[in-house]
């Protein structure tokens, strides 16, 4: 009897059939893939410049590519834990390098990149948000952005087409509006935060650029973009 997709996802969550990074049987995330994702983050040069540095855990290949696809398209929610740990490690490294303020000066708040509501529902939630929560905890994750209706799927679009497709296509959520008010308050002025935009993959930089623009318009300054994998 075939196993229904939902049942299979539940079984994979409880007893993962294979490593999400390389396919090794009998483990959720193998030591080799964990070591590869723990490498130093790399600076990207996206074709659409978001105006801030864009850092990736590495290229969109190998265990990073496989894990992103498994988390987004195959229901591997369990992969949020190792990907979140790798993201937290990269943020810590950037703080050590002086690319970000140290945590005692400006605690990190992660803003997941926007997704289309329909896509998030189809996936049982947003994988990027799950990764962010696994990295820093729910209290320091603000789902401030969402895609507007009418934004096309970006697969197959060129950099210019993606940029045009996303112009005006990202809006602030209710949580984001509340976060903006908090950022502009006198209390927050005395207690700085380091706001990072996070995503699974950076391709052209168009999503990051539009997201940074929307956040900056309401007074939220993004310190950097950090992604699991970068293309190109």
N, C-alpha and C positions, 0 to 999 in steps of 0.2 A: 504493500500500500504506500503511495507517495506521501511524503511529509509536506503539509501545508506550509507556505512561506512564513506565516506568523509563528507557527510552532517551531520551525527550523531556527528562526531568529532567537526564540526563547531558549532553545536547546544550546545554541552557540553561545548565548550569554552566560548560561550556567556551566556548560562544559564545552568551551571552544574547541572546534574540531581541528583547527590548525592555526599557526601563527599568522596574525594579520599582516605581517610584513614580508614574509618569505614563503609561507605555506607549510612550514615544518609541522608535522602532525603532533597532536597531543599537548599543545601549549598555546596560551593566548598570545604571548609576545615573547619571542626567544631572546636569549642573551645577546646574540650577534646583532639583531635588529635594534635592540635597546642601545647598544654601544654606538651603532651608526647614527642614530638620532641624537645621541648625546654629544656629538661633535660640535665644534664652534659654529655659531650662526654666520651666514654669509650675507654681504650687502648686495642687493639687487639694483639693477638700473632699468626699471620698467619704461616702456615706450611712452606711456602717459604718466607724466610726473605728478605725484600727489602733493609735492611740496614738502614732504618729510622723508626721512630715511625709511627704506623698506628692507627688512631683514627676513631671511628664510632659514629654516633648520637645514636646508640643503636643496638640491635640485629635485624636480618632479620626476623621479625615477626610483627604481629599486623599492625598498620597504616603504618609503614615504608615499610613492604613487599607489602602491598596492593597498596601503592602509587607508588612504584618503578614499579610494574607490570603495573599499569594503565598508567604511563607515557611512558613506553617502548612499551607496546604491545597494548594499547587501545587508543592511540592518545590523552591522556589527557595532552596537552601542558600547560594548565592552572596551573597544579600542580608544574610547575617550580617555581612559585612565593612563595608558602609556603615552598617548599623544599629548595629554595634558601635562604629564610629568616632563616630557621633552620640551614643551613650550615654557614651562616654569623654569627649567634649566637654562634655556636660551635667554629669557628675561634676566635671570640672575647674572648670566655672563655679561650681558650688555650693561647692567648696573656696575659690575666690577670694572669693565673697560671705561666707564665714564660716559658711555653713550646715552645713558638714562640716569636720572637722579637716583641716589641710593635710597633704599626703602625707608630708612629712618628720617629722610628729608621729605620724600614724596611717595607715599604708598601707591602701588600700581592699581589702577582700575582698568579692566579690559572691556572694550566695546566690540562685540562680534560684528563682523561685516554683515550688511543686510542680505536677506534672502527673500525669495518670493514666497508669500504665505502658503500658496498651493503646494509648492515643492516641499516646504517644511512639514505640512500636514501629511503628505504622501510618505515622508520618511519617518513619521512618528516623532517629529521634533527636529530642531536644528542641530546638526552634528557639531558645527563650530561653537555654538553656545555650550554644548556638553563638554567640549574640549576645554573651553575657557574656565568653566566651573571646576573641572577636574584640576586645572592648573592653579587657581588662586582661591577657590571657594565661591559660593553663590553670592556672598555679601559684597564681593569686589568685582562682580560682573554686571554690567548695565546693558540690557538689550535695547539700545537707544535708537536703532535704525531698522527700517523695513523697506522693501521694494514696493513701489506703487504698482497698481494694476496697469497692465499694458506694456510693461517692460518685457522685451523678448528674451528668450533663452540665448545666452551669448555664445553658445557652441557654434563654431564655424564663422563667426564674425571677425573682421579685421580689427586692428587697434582703433582706427578712426570710427568704424561702425559701432564698436562697443562704446566708445566715448559718446557718440551721438545718441545711441540707444539709452544710455544712462542719464543723459542731461535731464534734470528735473525728475528723475525716476526714483530717487531715494528721499524718504521723508523721515522726520523725527517721530518716534513713538511717544505715547504718554509717559512712559518711563524716562525716555530721553528728555522730554520737556521738563520733567521734575528734576532730573540730573542737572540740566542747564541752569535752573533756578538755584540749585544748591551750589553749583560752581561759582555763581556770581554773588553769593552771599558773603557777608563780612567774615563769618566763621570760617568758611572755606578759604577765603583769602589768606587767613592766618595758618591754615592747615592745607598745604598744597597737596595735590594729587598728580600722579603721572598717568595720563590717559593714553592707552595704546589701542589701536585698532587691530583686531586679529582676524585671520581668515585661514582657510585650509590651503588654497592655492592662489598664487599671484601669476597672472598670465600677462596682460598688457598694462595693468595698473589702473584701468578705467574705474573699476568699482572702488578702489581705495581713494582715487582722486575725488570722485563725487561724494564719497562718504566724509572725507576730510573737509570738503567744502561745506557740506550741510552742517557738520558739527561746529566748524569755526564760525559760521553765520550766527549761531546762538551762543557764542562765547566759550565753546569747549575747544581748547587747544590740544590737538593730538601730538604727542611727542614722537611717535614712530608707528610704523606698521610692522607687525610680526606675523609671518605665515609659516605653515608647516612645510610647504614646498614652493619653489619658484620655477617658472618656465622660461627658458631662454637665458 
